[in-house]
Amino acid sequence: MGKGGEQGGDSGEPAAQIRFYTWEEIQKHNLRTDKWLVIERKVYNVTKWANRHPGGQRVISHCAGEDATDAFQAFHINPTLVQKFLKPLLIGELAPGEPSQDRGKNSQLVEDFRTLRKTAEDMNLFRASPLFFSLYLGHIIAMEVLAWLMVSYFGTGWITTLILSCILTTSQAQAGWLQHDFGHLSVFKKSSWNHILHKFVIGHLKGASANWWNHRHFQHHAKPNIFQKDPDVNMLHIFVLGDTQPVEYGKKKLKYLPYNHQHEYFFLSEYLPSTFPFSWNARHLCLSPLPSVPDKSSLSSPVLFFRFPAVCYYGYSHCFTSLLPSPSPTSLQQRWFWFLESHWFVWVTQMNHIPMEIDSEKHRDWLSSQMAATCNIEQSFFNDWFTGHLNFQIEHHLFPTMPRHNFWKVKPLVKSLCAKYGVQYEEKPLGKAFVDIVG
């Protein structure tokens, strides 16, 4: 039972009763139907509100029964505004004798990381450069326009087609990194502007669902490489990952696929995204119900508007590829573009995580959990551009809302903090990172 207490105000009237809770009690409320979490020592019951959470109910459920302070600060660009939504959910505070961190976490490490974050804020590292992102979007649109001009002036010969493949693959890959920036609210000060541009880029330029991306990707950031919580590593029936999962499922004698050869069919699996983007993604976007969002009472105009971009994208892709020489333009040429892009996407996104620790929940602090699951790739102009600055995966995971062009500035501070507490900071060349995926 939580302990209660009252505080009297200056007017002599008793203030609202404050209930105090221990970590032992809070940790019991981590069930699907019963979710509590702690933010800055305040205890919130988010059970009923979780389904209305804009980031999805799963990401907030993954933090149930824990101190979610650092996750809360990491994902919200205006915590003061979000606190207004939390206020009705407040049920009490941690008891005075309880530590601020749960499960024996290193309180000094946690405090030093929060001090580092405050230092980054004071250095304006969370302020985006409008010029950087304008030029970035401009170079993507320029490549798309160049592709149309090439068809107009040079016709549809096979040499032109091969060049177009490189141009369109590049523009699509770069659009993928740009939608990632908007999705993480790292460009504009207002969340609404980030959401609008995110829907535009991922919808019109990528033909994908912003809601689907948000609900999956934030789970990955909240609990990277954690089985049952990170959807990026829940790939059973295709791959077994890490050190413990192969042993666990080997004992169960699952034989869906020859897992001892997964390092070989991994290369074939990269073709899969090129075989079903329209049939799966467009159907998901245009026909399936939206994930849980604050207001989904009806198919209002905004909802239809944000689903419409996918239709525009696939219509545009069909018109473009139908101009190219092929027995079946939409089924061959379009898939060839997606095939090339899927390789680019898979190698870049997996090189920072797959070679790292993949295991069950260990309830680490924010810094330690992110460091165990991520590694960096050496910095260079090409690596920055080729990976969309995801070569700074460590800094990105620690500060998801930080604009990517500032990662190199906060990197020395992160490395210094890791050295102080003996936390491994892993960085490797791009080629070695690719080899480690297969390894």
ZAMARGU-4260 file (C-alpha; in steps of 0.2 Angstrom, whole numbers, plus 5000, padded with zeros to 4 digits):
<rodrens>
0) 5000/5000/5000 | 5006/5018/4996 | 5008/5029/5011 | 4997/5045/5012 | 5001/5062/5019
5) 4993/5080/5019 | 5001/5097/5017 | 4993/5112/5024 | 4994/5128/5013 | 4996/5146/5019
10) 4977/5148/5019 | 4975/5135/5032 | 4966/5124/5021 | 4972/5106/5019 | 4981/5102/5002
15) 4977/5087/4992 | 4983/5071/4999 | 4999/5065/4992 | 5002/5046/4992 | 5019/5039/4993
20) 5025/5023/4984 | 5040/5011/4985 | 5048/5004/4970 | 5043/4987/4976 | 5025/4992/4974
25) 5027/5002/4958 | 5036/4987/4949 | 5021/4976/4951 | 5011/4988/4940 | 5019/4982/4923
30) 5005/4972/4916 | 4995/4974/4900 | 4980/4980/4910 | 4989/4989/4924 | 5003/5001/4920
35) 5012/5014/4931 | 5028/5023/4928 | 5039/5036/4936 | 5045/5053/4929 | 5055/5064/4940
40) 5050/5054/4956 | 5031/5057/4952 | 5021/5041/4949 | 5008/5041/4935 | 4995/5028/4931
45) 4994/5027/4912 | 4984/5012/4911 | 4969/5020/4902 | 4978/5033/4894 | 4991/5022/4885
50) 4979/5018/4870 | 4978/5037/4867 | 4997/5040/4868 | 5002/5047/4851 | 5018/5036/4850
55) 5007/5021/4853 | 5003/5011/4868 | 5017/4999/4866 | 5031/5011/4868 | 5024/5018/4884
60) 5020/5000/4891 | 5038/4995/4889 | 5042/5007/4902 | 5029/5002/4914 | 5035/4999/4932
65) 5051/5008/4929 | 5058/5026/4930 | 5054/5033/4913 | 5062/5050/4916 | 5076/5049/4903
70) 5065/5041/4890 | 5052/5055/4893 | 5065/5068/4890 | 5072/5059/4875 | 5056/5058/4865
75) 5048/5075/4869 | 5054/5091/4862 | 5042/5101/4874 | 5041/5092/4890 | 5033/5106/4899
80) 5018/5105/4887 | 5017/5086/4888 | 5016/5088/4907 | 4999/5095/4905 | 4993/5078/4899
85) 5002/5069/4913 | 4994/5080/4927 | 4977/5071/4927 | 4987/5054/4928 | 4997/5058/4943
90) 4993/5047/4958 | 5008/5050/4970 | 5026/5051/4972 | 5041/5040/4977 | 5042/5038/4996
95) 5055/5050/5003 | 5067/5036/5007 | 5066/5028/4990 | 5080/5031/4978 | 5076/5041/4962
100) 5083/5026/4951 | 5075/5009/4952 | 5083/4991/4952 | 5100/4997/4959 | 5105/5008/4944
105) 5120/5019/4946 | 5112/5035/4952 | 5128/5046/4949 | 5129/5039/4931 | 5111/5044/4928
110) 5113/5061/4936 | 5129/5064/4926 | 5120/5059/4910 | 5106/5071/4913 | 5119/5085/4917
115) 5127/5081/4900 | 5110/5083/4892 | 5108/5100/4900 | 5125/5105/4894 | 5120/5100/4876
120) 5104/5110/4878 | 5114/5125/4884 | 5126/5123/4869 | 5110/5124/4857 | 5113/5107/4850
125) 5095/5104/4850 | 5092/5118/4838 | 5091/5113/4820 | 5099/5123/4805 | 5085/5127/4792
130) 5099/5129/4779 | 5105/5111/4781 | 5088/5103/4780 | 5082/5115/4766 | 5097/5110/4756
135) 5095/5091/4760 | 5077/5091/4754 | 5082/5101/4739 | 5095/5089/4733 | 5082/5075/4735
140) 5070/5084/4724 | 5083/5089/4712 | 5087/5071/4709 | 5069/5067/4706 | 5068/5081/4693
145) 5084/5076/4685 | 5077/5058/4682 | 5061/5065/4673 | 5072/5077/4663 | 5083/5062/4657
150) 5068/5053/4651 | 5062/5068/4642 | 5078/5072/4633 | 5087/5055/4632 | 5073/5044/4629
155) 5071/5027/4637 | 5086/5017/4632 | 5094/5004/4643 | 5109/5016/4647 | 5097/5029/4653
160) 5088/5017/4663 | 5104/5011/4672 | 5108/5029/4676 | 5091/5032/4682 | 5092/5017/4693
165) 5107/5025/4702 | 5098/5042/4703 | 5081/5036/4710 | 5089/5023/4722 | 5100/5038/4729
170) 5085/5050/4730 | 5074/5036/4739 | 5088/5032/4751 | 5091/5050/4756 | 5072/5053/4757
175) 5072/5039/4770 | 5085/5047/4780 | 5076/5064/4779 | 5059/5056/4785 | 5068/5049/4799
180) 5073/5067/4804 | 5056/5073/4804 | 5049/5058/4812 | 5060/5061/4827 | 5054/5079/4829
185) 5072/5085/4826 | 5069/5099/4813 | 5056/5111/4819 | 5053/5118/4836 | 5034/5113/4835
190) 5029/5095/4834 | 5015/5099/4822 | 5027/5105/4809 | 5038/5090/4811 | 5023/5078/4809
195) 5016/5087/4794 | 5033/5086/4785 | 5036/5068/4791 | 5019/5063/4783 | 5024/5072/4767
200) 5041/5065/4765 | 5037/5047/4770 | 5020/5047/4761 | 5024/5057/4745 | 5042/5053/4743
205) 5043/5035/4750 | 5025/5029/4749 | 5025/5023/4767 | 5014/5025/4783 | 5020/5038/4795
210) 5009/5031/4809 | 5016/5013/4806 | 5034/5020/4806 | 5031/5030/4822 | 5023/5015/4832
215) 5037/5003/4827 | 5052/5015/4827 | 5050/5022/4845 | 5048/5005/4852 | 5065/5002/4845
220) 5072/5017/4852 | 5065/5015/4869 | 5071/4997/4871 | 5084/4993/4858 | 5089/4975/4854
225) 5077/4969/4868 | 5067/4954/4864 | 5048/4956/4864 | 5050/4975/4865 | 5061/4980/4850
230) 5051/4975/4834 | 5068/4976/4824 | 5075/4961/4833 | 5058/4951/4834 | 5061/4942/4818
235) 5058/4924/4823 | 5053/4912/4809 | 5066/4921/4798 | 5081/4925/4809 | 5087/4920/4827
240) 5098/4934/4834 | 5111/4937/4848 | 5118/4924/4859 | 5104/4918/4869 | 5090/4917/4856
245) 5098/4904/4845 | 5101/4893/4860 | 5083/4895/4867 | 5075/4891/4851 | 5087/4878/4847
250) 5082/4868/4862 | 5064/4870/4856 | 5069/4862/4840 | 5060/4875/4829 | 5063/4871/4811
255) 5054/4884/4801 | 5070/4888/4792 | 5088/4882/4792 | 5094/4895/4804 | 5112/4888/4803
260) 5112/4895/4785 | 5104/4912/4789 | 5120/4921/4785 | 5118/4915/4768 | 5099/4918/4765
265) 5101/4935/4773 | 5106/4942/4756 | 5091/4934/4748 | 5080/4942/4762 | 5085/4959/4756
270) 5075/4956/4740 | 5059/4954/4750 | 5056/4973/4752 | 5056/4975/4733 | 5043/4962/4730
275) 5028/4969/4740 | 5029/4987/4744 | 5013/4991/4734 | 5003/4976/4738 | 5007/4977/4757
280) 5011/4995/4761 | 4998/5003/4750 | 4985/4991/4757 | 4990/4995/4775 | 4990/5013/4772
285) 4974/5015/4762 | 4963/5001/4769 | 4968/4996/4786 | 4963/5006/4802 | 4975/5018/4809
290) 4985/5014/4825 | 4979/5021/4841 | 4980/5040/4840 | 4972/5054/4851 | 4957/5056/4840
295) 4951/5043/4827 | 4933/5044/4829 | 4929/5046/4811 | 4938/5046/4794 | 4940/5065/4794
300) 4948/5075/4781 | 4965/5076/4789 | 4965/5057/4790 | 4961/5055/4772 | 4974/5068/4767
305) 4988/5059/4776 | 4983/5043/4768 | 4982/5051/4751 | 5001/5053/4749 | 5004/5035/4747
310) 4992/5034/4732 | 5001/5049/4724 | 5017/5040/4727 | 5012/5024/4718 | 5004/5033/4705
315) 5019/5044/4701 | 5030/5028/4702 | 5019/5019/4690 | 5019/5034/4677 | 5038/5035/4678
320) 5042/5017/4677 | 5029/5014/4663 | 5041/5026/4652 | 5055/5014/4654 | 5059/4999/4642
325) 5053/4983/4650 | 5041/4969/4646 | 5032/4973/4662 | 5037/4991/4668 | 5028/4991/4685
330) 5034/4974/4690 | 5052/4974/4685 | 5059/4992/4684 | 5050/4997/4700 | 5056/4982/4709
335) 5073/4985/4703 | 5074/5002/4711 | 5067/4995/4727 | 5079/4981/4726 | 5094/4992/4726
340) 5087/5004/4739 | 5082/4989/4751 | 5101/4984/4750 | 5106/5002/4755 | 5093/5003/4769
345) 5096/4986/4776 | 5115/4987/4777 | 5115/5004/4784 | 5102/5001/4797 | 5108/4984/4803
350) 5127/4989/4805 | 5124/4999/4821 | 5113/4986/4830 | 5114/4968/4824 | 5133/4965/4829
355) 5129/4972/4846 | 5121/4964/4862 | 5104/4957/4858 | 5095/4949/4874 | 5081/4950/4885
360) 5077/4965/4896 | 5090/4969/4909 | 5083/4985/4916 | 5098/4996/4913 | 5099/5015/4914
365) 5096/5025/4898 | 5115/5027/4894 | 5120/5009/4897 | 5105/5002/4888 | 5108/5012/4873
370) 5127/5009/4873 | 5125/4991/4874 | 5114/4990/4858 | 5122/5003/4847 | 5139/5007/4839
375) 5146/5021/4828 | 5154/5021/4811 | 5169/5032/4808 | 5165/5050/4803 | 5168/5056/4785
380) 5159/5067/4773 | 5154/5051/4763 | 5149/5041/4778 | 5138/5055/4785 | 5129/5057/4768
385) 5128/5039/4764 | 5121/5034/4781 | 5110/5050/4784 | 5122/5053/4799 | 5116/5036/4807
390) 5135/5033/4808 | 5133/5043/4824 | 5120/5030/4830 | 5126/5031/4848 | 5123/5050/4849
395) 5106/5048/4839 | 5100/5035/4852 | 5105/5045/4867 | 5097/5061/4860 | 5084/5056/4847
400) 5077/5074/4845 | 5094/5081/4842 | 5097/5087/4824 | 5109/5076/4815 | 5121/5089/4810
405) 5125/5092/4829 | 5130/5074/4833 | 5148/5077/4830 | 5148/5091/4843 | 5141/5081/4857
410) 5151/5066/4853 | 5166/5071/4863 | 5155/5074/4879 | 5147/5056/4877 | 5164/5048/4875
415) 5171/5057/4890 | 5156/5051/4901 | 5158/5033/4895 | 5176/5033/4899 | 5172/5040/4916
420) 5161/5025/4920 | 5169/5012/4910 | 5155/5010/4897 | 5161/5004/4880 | 5160/5016/4866
425) 5162/5006/4850 | 5167/5014/4834 | 5172/5005/4818 | 5176/5008/4799 | 5161/5007/4787
430) 5168/4991/4779 | 5171/4982/4795 | 5153/4986/4801 | 5146/4978/4785 | 5157/4962/4788
435) 5151/4961/4806 | 5133/4960/4801 | 5137/4943/4792 | 5148/4938/4806
</rodrens>
